[in-house]
């Protein structure tokens, strides 16, 4: 008689593992962002905030969270980079 072992995984277990993996990958990728200048830092944070906001708005309004995140991230990165100061003091 052949016995087979079944493993039971729930959606919560799968989601938790996926979330933990995404967090680990994100932390690894952001570890290379320590030597950014002011403009690059503003573009990165603007892109992250824009992507999160765009994904949330896309999901709430019934649209695509992926496209909302892409559009929001691009817009946030552009605004963050364009509004950063050059670091030079302007005299009048």
C-alpha positions in Angstrom: 0.0 0.0 0.0 1.3 3.4 -1.0 1.0 6.2 1.4 1.1 9.8 0.3 1.6 12.7 2.6 -0.5 15.8 2.0 0.4 19.2 3.1 -2.3 21.7 3.9 -1.5 25.3 3.4 -3.9 28.0 3.9 -4.2 31.3 2.0 -3.1 33.1 5.1 0.1 31.0 5.3 0.9 31.6 1.6 0.2 35.4 1.9 2.4 35.6 5.0 5.3 33.9 3.2 4.8 36.1 0.2 4.8 39.2 2.3 7.9 38.2 4.2 9.7 37.5 0.9 8.6 40.9 -0.6 9.8 42.7 2.6 13.2 40.9 2.4 13.7 41.7 -1.2 12.6 45.3 -0.7 15.1 45.8 2.2 17.9 44.3 0.2 17.2 46.6 -2.8 17.0 49.7 -0.6 20.3 48.8 1.0 22.0 50.2 -2.0 20.4 53.6 -1.7 22.6 54.9 1.1 24.8 57.1 -1.1 22.2 59.2 -2.8 22.4 63.0 -3.2 19.4 65.2 -2.3 17.8 65.2 -5.7 18.0 61.4 -6.1 16.7 60.9 -2.5 13.7 63.2 -3.3 13.0 61.3 -6.5 13.1 58.0 -4.7 10.8 59.0 -1.9 8.4 60.8 -4.2 8.2 57.7 -6.4 7.6 55.4 -3.5 4.8 57.7 -2.1 3.3 58.2 -5.5 3.3 54.4 -6.3 1.6 53.6 -3.0 -1.0 56.3 -3.4 -1.6 55.4 -7.0 -2.0 51.7 -6.2 -4.4 52.6 -3.4 -6.5 54.9 -5.5 -6.5 52.4 -8.4 -7.7 49.6 -6.1 -10.4 51.7 -4.4 -11.9 53.2 -7.6 -12.2 49.7 -9.2 -9.3 50.3 -11.7 -6.0 48.4 -11.8 -3.8 48.8 -8.8 -0.8 48.0 -10.9 -1.4 50.7 -13.5 -2.2 53.1 -10.7 1.0 52.3 -9.0 3.0 52.7 -12.1 1.5 56.0 -13.0 1.7 57.3 -9.5 5.3 56.2 -9.1 6.4 57.9 -12.3 4.5 61.1 -11.4 5.9 61.1 -7.8 9.5 60.5 -8.9 9.2 63.4 -11.5 7.7 65.8 -8.9 10.3 64.8 -6.3 13.2 65.3 -8.6 12.0 68.5 -10.1 11.2 70.1 -6.7 14.6 69.3 -5.1 16.9 72.2 -4.5 20.3 72.2 -6.0 21.9 72.6 -2.6 23.3 76.0 -3.5 22.3 79.1 -1.6 20.8 81.8 -3.9 21.8 85.4 -3.1 19.6 88.4 -3.9 
